[in-house]
Amino acid sequence: MTEKTTILNLPEDELVHPGNRACAGCGLSIVYRIGLKALGRDTILVVPPSCLTVLQGLYPIAATQLPCLNVTFASTAAAATGVLGALRAQKNKDTIVAAWAGDGGTSDIGLQALSGACERGEDLIFICYDNEAYMNTGVQRSGTTPQGVITTTTPFSGKAQKKKDVPAIIAAHGIDYVATASASYPLDLYDKIVKAKTIKGPKYIHVHTPCPAGWGFDPRYTVKLGKLAVETGLFDLYEIQNGNFALTGASEKLLGKDRKPVTDYLKTQVRFKALSDEQIDNIQKETDAKWAIYNEEKNG
């Protein structure tokens, strides 16, 4: 079994400069700092319009120390495929190509290019940081915005549709590695990216990323909130490797144990204020049903 990363053996090399344009308490700033440590210096990033382009800064300003190609919203995975082609032409088999997009640029506008790259078997890592709305342009609903959430385009009763399960969509392509992670469990994220680097073909990692400005909570509670999403069972940490599903980390430890009620998570954020008691009860029932299946599978 591969040794788990701890704060004691996490690489000290920093690939993000101290100054950047992230909002206070930004979950992406945690994900990005740790993610780049895992990817390493021999990496080319491909990034569409998103909060990450703001965090990094536009030319001639750059928060990252890695080469980064800024591309159009819809073309992230296609552009990454082009970078891979250029590296192959140079007989470079070592440099990692990592596409890094928000949920809008992954689950909605960029899904067709990502699907194509997965179907072709392109050797890239695609990381989606999911802050569950189009935050960079003013908090509009996206495909991964949860049901009932208030955004600027669902301002009164909240989003009517359920959250799109992007990891399941990508897993349906039959690729060898799909994983979920959380900004609140950065070492778990680190280990999953390191594992992805050892696997040929497309790899997809979906990262739950709290956003104080878009979700409506005090920036000092970013990590606490992300942990609550996992502790209530609303967001699950797992891997699907060669078609085999397994809960990991903090989610695995919840098997057979009591979870915190979903209200502990929902009540912390302004975006959920339109939820009725009936809707909250339904969310709890759906979460309980999902975890009943997990526990049944564990018990054989």
Secondary structure as UniProt FT lines:
FT   TURN            7..9
FT   TURN            24..25
FT   HELIX           27..39
FT   STRAND          43..47
FT   HELIX           51..56
FT   TURN            59..60
FT   STRAND          68..70
FT   HELIX           73..75
FT   HELIX           76..89
FT   TURN            90..91
FT   STRAND          96..102
FT   HELIX           104..108
FT   TURN            109..110
FT   HELIX           111..120
FT   STRAND          125..130
FT   TURN            135..138
FT   TURN            143..144
FT   TURN            147..148
FT   TURN            152..153
FT   HELIX           166..171
FT   TURN            172..174
FT   STRAND          177..182
FT   TURN            183..184
FT   HELIX           186..197
FT   STRAND          203..208
FT   HELIX           212..215
FT   HELIX           219..221
FT   HELIX           222..231
FT   TURN            232..233
FT   STRAND          238..241
FT   TURN            242..243
FT   STRAND          244..247
FT   HELIX           249..252
FT   TURN            253..256
FT   HELIX           263..266
FT   TURN            267..268
FT   HELIX           270..272
FT   TURN            273..274
FT   HELIX           277..298
//
